[in-house]
Amino acid sequence: MIRGIGVDLVEITRMAAAYSRHGDRLTRRICTPTEIVQMSREKDIPPKLAAIFGVKEAVMKALGTGMQGVGWQEIDTSSASVGRVDTLLCRRALDVARRLGVKQYTFSVTVSVDIVLTAAVLSGD
């Protein structure tokens, strides 16, 4: 049974501009330490940062909390593909997911030249 669906669209040029202005401060705010390590291997950081940002936004929307109820560090995309929700979420995000009956998640990321499109589906029994 589907417990939540979220979609997000991120313009890579806007993420590149934000990264240019704020650099590591932005990545430390949005990304978990593991995500930062993964991103450091990328030649072109803004598309990867946009994908991480987009997945987190989509998950927040799927949880029904938006950015006000769940923090960026409570969603970790580094171990995520398809699987148990507790490999993706922690603290408040995991609490919300458990209250909703979420047992698993699936998400998709599509990157074009200009835009990253992300979708998250949270499911349960």
DSSP file (Angstrom, degrees, kcal/mol; ACC not computed):
  #  RESIDUE AA STRUCTURE BP1 BP2  ACC     N-H-->O    O-->H-N    N-H-->O    O-->H-N    TCO  KAPPA ALPHA  PHI   PSI    X-CA   Y-CA   Z-CA
    1    1 A M              0   0    0      0, 0.0   123,-2.6     0, 0.0     2,-0.4   0.000 360.0 360.0 360.0 134.7    0.0    0.0    0.0
    2    2 A I  E     +A  123   0A   0    121,-0.2   121,-0.3     1,-0.1     3,-0.1  -0.611 360.0 178.2 -77.0 128.6    1.3    3.4   -0.9
    3    3 A R  E     -     0   0A   0    119,-3.5     2,-0.3    -2,-0.4   120,-0.2   0.588  65.9  -5.3-104.2 -17.8    1.8    5.7    2.2
    4    4 A G  E     -A  122   0A   0    118,-1.6   118,-3.2     2,-0.0     2,-0.4  -0.899  51.1-160.1-175.3 146.0    3.2    8.7    0.4
    5    5 A I  E     +A  121   0A   0     -2,-0.3     2,-0.3   116,-0.2   116,-0.2  -0.999  15.1 177.9-132.2 135.5    4.4   10.1   -3.0
    6    6 A G  E     -A  120   0A   0    114,-2.5   114,-3.0    -2,-0.4     2,-0.3  -0.997   6.2-172.5-139.0 144.9    6.7   13.1   -3.5
    7    7 A V  E     -A  119   0A   0     -2,-0.3     2,-0.3   112,-0.2   112,-0.2  -0.982   4.9-177.2-133.7 144.3    8.1   14.7   -6.6
    8    8 A D  E     -A  118   0A   0    110,-2.5   110,-2.9    -2,-0.3     2,-0.4  -0.997  13.2-157.6-143.8 150.0   10.7   17.5   -7.0
    9    9 A L  E     -A  117   0A   0     -2,-0.3     2,-0.5   108,-0.2   108,-0.2  -0.996  12.8-171.4-127.1 125.3   12.3   19.4   -9.8
   10   10 A V  E     -A  116   0A   0    106,-2.8   106,-2.6    -2,-0.4     2,-0.5  -0.974  19.3-137.4-123.7 127.1   15.6   21.1   -9.4
   11   11 A E  E  >  -A  115   0A   0     -2,-0.5     4,-1.9   104,-0.2     3,-0.3  -0.720  10.9-149.2 -80.8 123.5   17.2   23.5  -11.8
   12   12 A I  H  > S+     0   0    0    102,-2.9     4,-2.8    -2,-0.5     5,-0.2   0.854  95.3  57.5 -63.6 -35.4   20.9   22.6  -12.1
   13   13 A T  H  > S+     0   0    0    101,-0.6     4,-2.1     2,-0.2    -1,-0.2   0.883 106.8  48.5 -64.3 -37.2   21.8   26.3  -12.8
   14   14 A R  H  > S+     0   0    0     -3,-0.3     4,-2.2     2,-0.2    -1,-0.2   0.897 112.7  47.7 -67.8 -39.7   20.2   27.4   -9.6
   15   15 A M  H  X S+     0   0    0     -4,-1.9     4,-2.7     2,-0.2    -2,-0.2   0.896 111.0  51.9 -67.1 -38.9   22.0   24.8   -7.6
   16   16 A A  H  X S+     0   0    0     -4,-2.8     4,-2.3     2,-0.2    -2,-0.2   0.900 110.2  48.7 -63.3 -40.3   25.3   25.7   -9.3
   17   17 A A  H  X S+     0   0    0     -4,-2.1     4,-2.0     2,-0.2    -2,-0.2   0.915 112.6  47.5 -65.7 -42.6   24.7   29.4   -8.4
   18   18 A A  H  X S+     0   0    0     -4,-2.2     4,-2.7     1,-0.2     5,-0.4   0.901 113.2  48.5 -64.5 -40.6   24.0   28.4   -4.8
   19   19 A Y  H  X S+     0   0    0     -4,-2.7     4,-2.3     1,-0.2    -2,-0.2   0.876 109.5  52.9 -67.2 -36.8   27.0   26.2   -4.7
   20   20 A S  H  < S+     0   0    0     -4,-2.3    -1,-0.2    -5,-0.2    -2,-0.2   0.892 115.8  40.3 -63.8 -39.9   29.2   29.0   -6.1
   21   21 A R  H  < S+     0   0    0     -4,-2.0    -2,-0.2    -5,-0.1    -1,-0.2   0.886 133.4  19.2 -74.5 -40.4   28.0   31.4   -3.4
   22   22 A H  H >< S+     0   0    0     -4,-2.7     3,-1.6    -5,-0.2     4,-0.5   0.636  80.0 173.0-113.7 -18.2   28.0   29.0   -0.4
   23   23 A G  T >X S+     0   0    0     -4,-2.3     4,-1.7    -5,-0.4     3,-0.9  -0.112  71.5   4.6  50.6-129.2   30.3   26.1   -1.4
   24   24 A D  H 3> S+     0   0    0      1,-0.3     4,-2.7     2,-0.2    -1,-0.3   0.761 126.0  64.4 -62.4 -27.2   31.0   23.6    1.4
   25   25 A R  H <> S+     0   0    0     -3,-1.6     4,-1.3     2,-0.2    -1,-0.3   0.904 105.0  46.5 -62.7 -39.6   28.7   25.4    3.8
   26   26 A L  H <> S+     0   0    0     -3,-0.9     4,-2.3    -4,-0.5     5,-0.3   0.931 112.9  48.2 -66.8 -46.7   25.8   24.5    1.5
   27   27 A T  H  X S+     0   0    0     -4,-1.7     4,-3.1     1,-0.2    -2,-0.2   0.897 110.5  51.5 -64.2 -38.7   26.9   20.9    1.1
   28   28 A R  H  < S+     0   0    0     -4,-2.7    -1,-0.2     1,-0.2    -2,-0.2   0.817 111.5  48.9 -66.9 -28.7   27.3   20.5    4.9
   29   29 A R  H  < S+     0   0    0     -4,-1.3    -2,-0.2    -5,-0.2    -1,-0.2   0.906 124.1  28.1 -74.5 -42.2   23.8   21.9    5.5
   30   30 A I  H  < S+     0   0    0     -4,-2.3     2,-0.2    -5,-0.1    -2,-0.2   0.858 113.4  64.6 -88.2 -39.0   22.1   19.6    2.9
   31   31 A C  S  < S-     0   0    0     -4,-3.1    42,-0.1    -5,-0.3    45,-0.1  -0.595  70.6-129.4-100.4 148.0   24.3   16.5    2.8
   32   32 A T     >  -     0   0    0     -2,-0.2     4,-2.3    43,-0.2     5,-0.2  -0.436  41.0-101.1 -77.1 163.5   25.2   13.8    5.3
   33   33 A P  H  > S+     0   0    0      0, 0.0     4,-2.0     0, 0.0     5,-0.1   0.884 124.7  51.6 -55.4 -39.3   28.9   13.0    5.8
   34   34 A T  H  > S+     0   0    0      1,-0.2     4,-2.2     2,-0.2     5,-0.2   0.899 108.8  50.1 -65.5 -40.1   28.6    9.9    3.6
   35   35 A E  H  > S+     0   0    0      2,-0.2     4,-2.7     1,-0.2    -1,-0.2   0.882 107.9  54.3 -64.6 -37.8   26.9   11.9    0.8
   36   36 A I  H  X S+     0   0    0     -4,-2.3     4,-1.9     2,-0.2    -2,-0.2   0.909 108.1  49.4 -62.8 -41.9   29.7   14.5    1.0
   37   37 A V  H  X S+     0   0    0     -4,-2.0     4,-0.6     2,-0.2    -2,-0.2   0.932 112.5  47.4 -62.5 -45.2   32.3   11.8    0.5
   38   38 A Q  H >< S+     0   0    0     -4,-2.2     3,-1.1     1,-0.2     4,-0.2   0.903 111.7  50.6 -61.8 -41.0   30.4   10.4   -2.5
   39   39 A M  H >< S+     0   0    0     -4,-2.7     3,-1.9     1,-0.2    -1,-0.2   0.827  98.2  66.3 -68.0 -31.2   30.0   13.9   -3.9
   40   40 A S  H 3< S+     0   0    0     -4,-1.9    -1,-0.2     1,-0.3    -2,-0.2   0.709  95.4  59.3 -64.6 -18.0   33.7   14.6   -3.6
   41   41 A R  T << S+     0   0    0     -3,-1.1    -1,-0.3    -4,-0.6     2,-0.2   0.564  87.7  98.0 -83.5  -9.6   34.3   11.9   -6.2
   42   42 A E    <   -     0   0    0     -3,-1.9     3,-0.2    -4,-0.2    -3,-0.0  -0.549  62.3-153.7 -82.6 142.4   32.2   13.8   -8.8
   43   43 A K  S    S+     0   0    0      1,-0.3     2,-0.6    -2,-0.2    -1,-0.1   0.858  94.6  40.0 -76.7 -37.9   33.8   16.0  -11.4
   44   44 A D  S  > S-     0   0    0      1,-0.2     4,-0.8     2,-0.0    -1,-0.3  -0.893  71.2-178.1-117.4 100.2   30.7   18.1  -11.7
   45   45 A I  H  >  +     0   0    0     -2,-0.6     4,-2.8    -3,-0.2     3,-0.4   0.886  68.2  67.3 -71.2 -42.9   29.2   18.7   -8.2
   46   46 A P  H  > S+     0   0    0      0, 0.0     4,-2.6     0, 0.0    -1,-0.2   0.861 100.6  48.5 -54.3 -41.4   26.1   20.8   -8.9
   47   47 A P  H  > S+     0   0    0      0, 0.0     4,-2.0     0, 0.0    -2,-0.2   0.920 115.1  45.5 -63.9 -39.0   24.2   18.0  -10.7
   48   48 A K  H  X S+     0   0    0     -4,-0.8     4,-2.4    -3,-0.4     5,-0.2   0.916 114.0  48.6 -67.0 -42.9   24.9   15.5   -7.9
   49   49 A L  H  X S+     0   0    0     -4,-2.8     4,-2.8     1,-0.2    -1,-0.2   0.894 110.4  52.0 -63.0 -40.1   24.0   18.1   -5.3
   50   50 A A  H  X S+     0   0    0     -4,-2.6     4,-2.7    -5,-0.3    -1,-0.2   0.884 109.5  50.0 -63.3 -38.6   20.8   18.8   -7.2
   51   51 A A  H  X S+     0   0    0     -4,-2.0     4,-2.5     2,-0.2    -2,-0.2   0.925 112.4  46.1 -66.3 -44.5   20.0   15.1   -7.2
   52   52 A I  H  X S+     0   0    0     -4,-2.4     4,-2.2     2,-0.2    -2,-0.2   0.940 115.1  47.4 -62.0 -47.3   20.6   14.7   -3.5
   53   53 A F  H  X S+     0   0    0     -4,-2.8     4,-2.6     1,-0.2    -2,-0.2   0.926 112.7  49.9 -58.0 -47.0   18.6   17.9   -2.7
   54   54 A G  H  X S+     0   0    0     -4,-2.7     4,-2.7     1,-0.2    -2,-0.2   0.895 109.4  49.6 -63.0 -42.9   15.7   16.7   -5.0
   55   55 A V  H  X S+     0   0    0     -4,-2.5     4,-2.6     2,-0.2    -1,-0.2   0.932 112.2  48.7 -62.1 -44.6   15.5   13.2   -3.4
   56   56 A K  H  X S+     0   0    0     -4,-2.2     4,-2.5     1,-0.2    -2,-0.2   0.913 112.3  48.0 -63.4 -42.4   15.4   14.8    0.0
   57   57 A E  H  X S+     0   0    0     -4,-2.6     4,-2.3     2,-0.2    -1,-0.2   0.919 111.7  50.4 -62.4 -43.4   12.7   17.2   -1.0
   58   58 A A  H  X S+     0   0    0     -4,-2.7     4,-2.5     1,-0.2    -2,-0.2   0.903 111.4  48.2 -63.0 -41.0   10.7   14.4   -2.6
   59   59 A V  H  X S+     0   0    0     -4,-2.6     4,-2.4     2,-0.2    -1,-0.2   0.917 109.9  52.1 -65.4 -43.0   10.9   12.3    0.5
   60   60 A M  H  X>S+     0   0    0     -4,-2.5     5,-1.8     1,-0.2     6,-1.5   0.903 112.0  46.7 -59.3 -40.6    9.9   15.3    2.7
   61   61 A K  H ><5S+     0   0    0     -4,-2.3     3,-0.6     2,-0.2   -56,-0.2   0.907 110.4  52.1 -66.8 -41.8    6.8   15.7    0.4
   62   62 A A  H 3<5S+     0   0    0     -4,-2.5    -2,-0.2     1,-0.3    -1,-0.2   0.859 109.4  50.2 -63.5 -34.8    6.0   12.0    0.5
   63   63 A L  H 3<5S-     0   0    0     -4,-2.4    -1,-0.3    -5,-0.1    -2,-0.2   0.684 110.9-126.3 -74.0 -18.1    6.2   12.1    4.3
   64   64 A G  T <<5S+     0   0    0     -4,-0.8    -3,-0.2    -3,-0.6    -2,-0.1   0.631  84.6 100.6  82.4  14.2    3.8   15.1    4.3
   65   65 A T    >>< -     0   0    0     -5,-1.8     4,-0.8     1,-0.1     3,-0.6   0.736  61.3-161.5-101.7 -27.3    6.2   17.3    6.4
   66   66 A G  H >>  -     0   0    0     -6,-1.5     4,-0.7     1,-0.2     3,-0.6  -0.244  58.1 -49.1  63.8-167.7    7.9   19.5    3.9
   67   67 A M  H 34 S+     0   0    0      1,-0.2    -1,-0.2     2,-0.2     5,-0.1   0.623 133.6  67.6 -75.2 -12.3   11.2   21.1    5.0
   68   68 A Q  H <4 S+     0   0    0     -3,-0.6    -1,-0.2     1,-0.2    -2,-0.2   0.820 104.7  38.0 -78.2 -30.1    9.6   22.3    8.3
   69   69 A G  H << S+     0   0    0     -4,-0.8     2,-0.4    -3,-0.6    -1,-0.2   0.636 117.5  41.0 -99.0 -14.2    9.1   18.9    9.9
   70   70 A V  S  < S-     0   0    0     -4,-0.7     2,-0.2    -5,-0.1    -1,-0.1  -0.994  74.8-130.3-137.6 139.3   12.2   17.0    8.8
   71   71 A G    >   -     0   0    0     -2,-0.4     3,-1.6     1,-0.1     4,-0.2  -0.526  22.8-117.3 -89.5 157.3   15.8   18.1    8.6
   72   72 A W  G >  S+     0   0    0      1,-0.3     3,-1.2    -2,-0.2   -40,-0.1   0.857 114.4  55.9 -57.3 -38.2   18.2   17.6    5.7
   73   73 A Q  G 3  S+     0   0    0      1,-0.2    -1,-0.3   -44,-0.2   -43,-0.1   0.544  93.4  71.0 -75.8  -6.2   20.5   15.4    7.8
   74   74 A E  G <  S+     0   0    0     -3,-1.6    16,-1.8     1,-0.1     2,-0.5   0.461  92.4  62.1 -90.0  -1.6   17.6   13.1    8.6
   75   75 A I  B <   -D   89   0B   0     -3,-1.2     2,-0.6    14,-0.2    14,-0.2  -0.990  67.0-169.8-125.8 121.3   17.5   11.7    5.1
   76   76 A D        +     0   0    0     12,-3.2     3,-0.5    -2,-0.5     4,-0.1  -0.931  11.6 179.5-118.1 110.2   20.5    9.9    3.7
   77   77 A T    >   +     0   0    0     -2,-0.6     3,-0.7     1,-0.2    -1,-0.1   0.542  65.2  87.5 -84.2  -7.4   20.6    9.1    0.0
   78   78 A S  T 3  S+     0   0    0      1,-0.3    -1,-0.2    10,-0.1    10,-0.1   0.833 100.5  29.3 -66.7 -32.8   24.0    7.5    0.1
   79   79 A S  T 3  S+     0   0    0     -3,-0.5     2,-0.3     8,-0.3    -1,-0.3   0.348 101.6 110.6-104.3   5.4   22.7    4.0    1.0
   80   80 A A    <   +     0   0    0     -3,-0.7     5,-0.0     1,-0.1    26,-0.0  -0.599  16.2 115.4 -91.2 140.0   19.4    4.4   -0.7
   81   81 A S  S    S-     0   0    0     -2,-0.3    26,-1.0    24,-0.1     2,-0.3  -0.043  90.1 -27.4-151.1 -78.3   18.1    2.7   -3.8
   82   82 A V  E    S+B  106   0A   0     24,-0.2     2,-0.3    22,-0.0    24,-0.2  -0.961  98.4  70.9-143.2 130.7   15.2    0.5   -3.0
   83   83 A G  E    S+B  105   0A   0     22,-1.6    22,-1.9    -2,-0.3     5,-0.1  -0.997  73.6   3.4 164.1-158.6   14.8   -1.0    0.4
   84   84 A R  E >   -B  104   0A   0     -2,-0.3     3,-1.4    20,-0.2     4,-0.3  -0.283  55.3-131.0 -63.6 142.3   14.0   -0.6    4.1
   85   85 A V  G >> S+     0   0    0     18,-1.5     4,-2.2     1,-0.3     3,-1.5   0.789 101.6  66.8 -67.1 -28.0   13.1    2.8    5.2
   86   86 A D  G 34 S+     0   0    0     17,-0.3    -1,-0.3     1,-0.3    -2,-0.1   0.535  92.2  61.8 -76.9  -2.1   15.5    2.8    8.1
   87   87 A T  G <4 S+     0   0    0     -3,-1.4    -8,-0.3     1,-0.1    -1,-0.3   0.571 115.4  33.2 -88.1 -10.6   18.4    2.8    5.7
   88   88 A L  T <4 S+     0   0    0     -3,-1.5   -12,-3.2    -4,-0.3     2,-0.3   0.722 117.5  48.5-109.6 -33.7   17.2    6.2    4.3
   89   89 A L  B  <  +D   75   0B   0     -4,-2.2     2,-0.3   -14,-0.2   -14,-0.2  -0.776  53.0 173.2-118.0 153.8   15.7    8.0    7.3
   90   90 A C    >>  -     0   0    0    -16,-1.8     3,-1.2    -2,-0.3     4,-0.9  -0.941  52.3  -2.3-147.1 171.5   16.6    8.7   10.9
   91   91 A R  H 3> S+     0   0    0     -2,-0.3     4,-2.3     1,-0.3     3,-0.2  -0.147 129.2   0.5  47.5-127.1   15.4   10.7   13.9
   92   92 A R  H 3> S+     0   0    0      1,-0.2     4,-2.7     2,-0.2    -1,-0.3   0.868 134.0  55.4 -60.2 -38.8   12.2   12.7   13.2
   93   93 A A  H <> S+     0   0    0     -3,-1.2     4,-2.3     1,-0.2    -1,-0.2   0.918 110.3  45.2 -61.9 -43.1   12.0   11.5    9.6
   94   94 A L  H  X S+     0   0    0     -4,-0.9     4,-2.6    -3,-0.2    -1,-0.2   0.886 111.4  53.5 -67.9 -38.5   12.0    7.9   10.7
   95   95 A D  H  X S+     0   0    0     -4,-2.3     4,-2.2     2,-0.2    -2,-0.2   0.932 110.5  46.6 -60.1 -46.1    9.5    8.6   13.4
   96   96 A V  H  X S+     0   0    0     -4,-2.7     4,-1.9     1,-0.2    -2,-0.2   0.930 112.3  50.9 -61.5 -45.8    7.1   10.2   10.9
   97   97 A A  H  X>S+     0   0    0     -4,-2.3     5,-2.8     1,-0.2     4,-0.6   0.911 110.1  49.0 -60.1 -43.4    7.6    7.3    8.5
   98   98 A R  H ><5S+     0   0    0     -4,-2.6     3,-0.9     1,-0.2    -1,-0.2   0.901 108.6  52.9 -64.6 -40.1    6.8    4.7   11.2
   99   99 A R  H 3<5S+     0   0    0     -4,-2.2    -1,-0.2     1,-0.3    -2,-0.2   0.851 109.9  49.7 -62.2 -33.1    3.7    6.6   12.2
  100  100 A L  H 3<5S-     0   0    0     -4,-1.9    -1,-0.3    -5,-0.2    -2,-0.2   0.572 118.4-114.1 -80.4  -9.5    2.5    6.5    8.6
  101  101 A G  T <<5 +     0   0    0     -3,-0.9    24,-0.5    -4,-0.6     2,-0.3   0.724  55.3 166.4  83.2  22.4    3.2    2.7    8.4
  102  102 A V      < +     0   0    0     -5,-2.8    22,-0.3    -6,-0.2    -1,-0.2  -0.567  12.9 161.6 -75.7 129.6    6.1    3.1    5.9
  103  103 A K        +     0   0    0     20,-3.4   -18,-1.5     1,-0.3     2,-0.3   0.627  64.0  17.3-115.7 -29.7    8.2   -0.1    5.6
  104  104 A Q  E     -BC  84 123A   0     19,-2.1    19,-2.8   -20,-0.2    -1,-0.3  -0.941  60.2-154.6-143.0 162.4   10.0    0.5    2.3
  105  105 A Y  E     -BC  83 122A   0    -22,-1.9   -22,-1.6    -2,-0.3     2,-0.3  -0.948   3.9-169.7-135.4 157.0   10.8    3.3   -0.2
  106  106 A T  E     +BC  82 121A   0     15,-2.1    15,-3.2    -2,-0.3     2,-0.3  -0.985  13.0 177.8-139.7 139.0   11.5    3.6   -3.8
  107  107 A F  E     - C   0 120A   0    -26,-1.0     2,-0.4    -2,-0.3    13,-0.2  -0.986  13.6-154.7-143.0 160.8   12.9    6.6   -5.6
  108  108 A S  E     - C   0 119A   0     11,-2.4    11,-2.1    -2,-0.3     2,-0.4  -0.976   3.0-164.1-133.4 143.2   13.9    7.6   -9.0
  109  109 A V  E     - C   0 118A   0     -2,-0.4     2,-0.5     9,-0.2     9,-0.2  -0.996   3.9-174.6-129.8 128.7   16.3   10.3  -10.2
  110  110 A T  E     - C   0 117A   0      7,-2.8     7,-3.0    -2,-0.4     2,-0.5  -0.992   7.3-165.6-123.5 125.5   16.4   11.6  -13.8
  111  111 A V  E     + C   0 116A   0     -2,-0.5     5,-0.2     5,-0.2     2,-0.2  -0.944  10.7 172.5-115.4 125.0   19.2   14.1  -14.7
  112  112 A S        -     0   0    0      3,-3.1  -100,-0.0    -2,-0.5    -2,-0.0  -0.469  53.5 -85.4-109.9-170.5   19.1   16.2  -17.9
  113  113 A V  S    S+     0   0    0     -2,-0.2     3,-0.1     1,-0.2    -2,-0.0   0.883 124.7  15.7 -63.5 -38.4   21.4   19.0  -19.0
  114  114 A D  S    S+     0   0    0      1,-0.1  -102,-2.9  -102,-0.1  -101,-0.6   0.670 122.8  44.4-109.9 -23.5   19.3   21.6  -17.1
  115  115 A I  E     -A   11   0A   0   -104,-0.2    -3,-3.1  -103,-0.1     2,-0.5  -0.938  51.9-152.7-136.6 146.1   17.0   19.8  -14.7
  116  116 A V  E     -AC  10 111A   0   -106,-2.6  -106,-2.8    -2,-0.3     2,-0.5  -0.986  16.9-165.0-114.6 126.8   17.0   17.0  -12.1
  117  117 A L  E     -AC   9 110A   0     -7,-3.0    -7,-2.8    -2,-0.5     2,-0.3  -0.951  10.0-177.7-111.8 127.9   13.6   15.3  -11.6
  118  118 A T  E     -AC   8 109A   0   -110,-2.9  -110,-2.5    -2,-0.5     2,-0.3  -0.935   8.0-174.7-126.1 149.6   13.2   13.1   -8.5
  119  119 A A  E     -AC   7 108A   0    -11,-2.1   -11,-2.4    -2,-0.3     2,-0.4  -0.997   3.7-166.5-141.4 141.8   10.3   11.0   -7.2
  120  120 A A  E     -AC   6 107A   0   -114,-3.0  -114,-2.5    -2,-0.3     2,-0.5  -0.994   2.1-168.7-130.3 136.2    9.9    9.1   -4.0
  121  121 A V  E     -AC   5 106A   0    -15,-3.2   -15,-2.1    -2,-0.4     2,-0.5  -0.993   6.1-162.6-124.7 124.4    7.3    6.5   -3.2
  122  122 A L  E     -AC   4 105A   0   -118,-3.2  -119,-3.5    -2,-0.5  -118,-1.6  -0.909  16.2-177.5-106.9 130.5    6.9    5.3    0.4
  123  123 A S  E     +AC   2 104A   0    -19,-2.8   -20,-3.4    -2,-0.5   -19,-2.1  -0.864  10.7 168.7-130.4 162.3    5.0    2.0    1.0
  124  124 A G              0   0    0   -123,-2.6   -22,-0.2    -2,-0.3   -23,-0.1  -0.827 360.0 360.0-152.3-170.9    3.8   -0.2    3.8
  125  125 A D              0   0    0    -24,-0.5  -123,-0.1    -2,-0.2   -23,-0.1   0.483 360.0 360.0 -66.7 360.0    1.6   -3.1    4.6
